[in-house]
Amino acid sequence: MITEYIVNRVRDIMDSMTKMWASFMGMGLMIAASFLITFARVKLKGFFRVVVSIVAFLLLLVSIVYMLLSIL
């Protein structure tokens, strides 16, 4: 019930161009997360590695939300 309401609201609000930009944002954030996690594992150690890895994980979560919004 609630999920159906959210899907219908997103369909009403987002036109095709907005969905396209949301998918581009999702892809860009996924690429940024990939580069950050690679950089953290190769170049960093200790506390900074953990912080950059957490930031990369958060970017990945946000990118998943953008990608889900773009397919509704």
C-alpha positions in Angstrom: 0.0 0.0 0.0 2.6 2.5 1.1 5.1 1.3 -1.6 2.5 1.7 -4.3 1.7 5.2 -3.1 5.4 6.2 -3.2 5.8 4.7 -6.7 2.8 6.6 -8.0 4.0 9.9 -6.4 7.4 9.5 -8.0 5.8 8.8 -11.4 3.7 11.9 -11.1 6.6 14.1 -10.1 9.4 12.9 -12.3 9.3 13.3 -16.1 11.5 11.4 -18.5 14.3 14.0 -18.5 14.4 14.1 -14.7 14.7 10.4 -14.6 17.6 10.5 -17.1 19.5 13.0 -14.9 18.8 10.9 -11.8 20.3 7.9 -13.5 23.3 9.9 -14.6 23.8 11.1 -11.0 23.6 7.5 -9.8 26.2 6.4 -12.3 28.5 9.3 -11.4 28.2 8.6 -7.7 28.9 4.9 -8.3 32.1 5.8 -10.3 33.2 8.2 -7.6 32.6 5.5 -4.9 34.6 3.0 -6.9 37.6 5.4 -7.3 37.4 6.4 -3.6 37.4 2.8 -2.4 40.3 1.9 -4.7 42.3 4.9 -3.6 41.6 4.1 0.1 42.8 0.5 -0.3 45.9 1.3 -2.3 47.2 4.6 -1.0 45.8 5.1 2.5 46.3 3.4 5.9 44.7 3.6 9.3 42.1 6.2 10.2 42.1 7.9 6.8 41.5 4.6 5.1 38.4 4.0 7.3 37.0 7.5 6.8 37.4 7.4 3.0 35.9 3.9 2.8 32.9 5.1 4.8 32.4 8.0 2.5 32.6 5.7 -0.5 30.0 3.4 1.1 27.7 6.3 1.7 28.1 7.5 -1.9 27.2 4.0 -3.0 24.0 4.0 -0.9 23.0 7.4 -2.3 23.7 6.2 -5.9 21.5 3.2 -5.3 18.6 5.5 -4.3 19.1 7.6 -7.4 19.1 4.6 -9.6 16.0 3.2 -8.0 14.2 6.5 -8.5 15.2 6.6 -12.1 13.6 3.2 -12.9 10.2 3.9 -11.2 
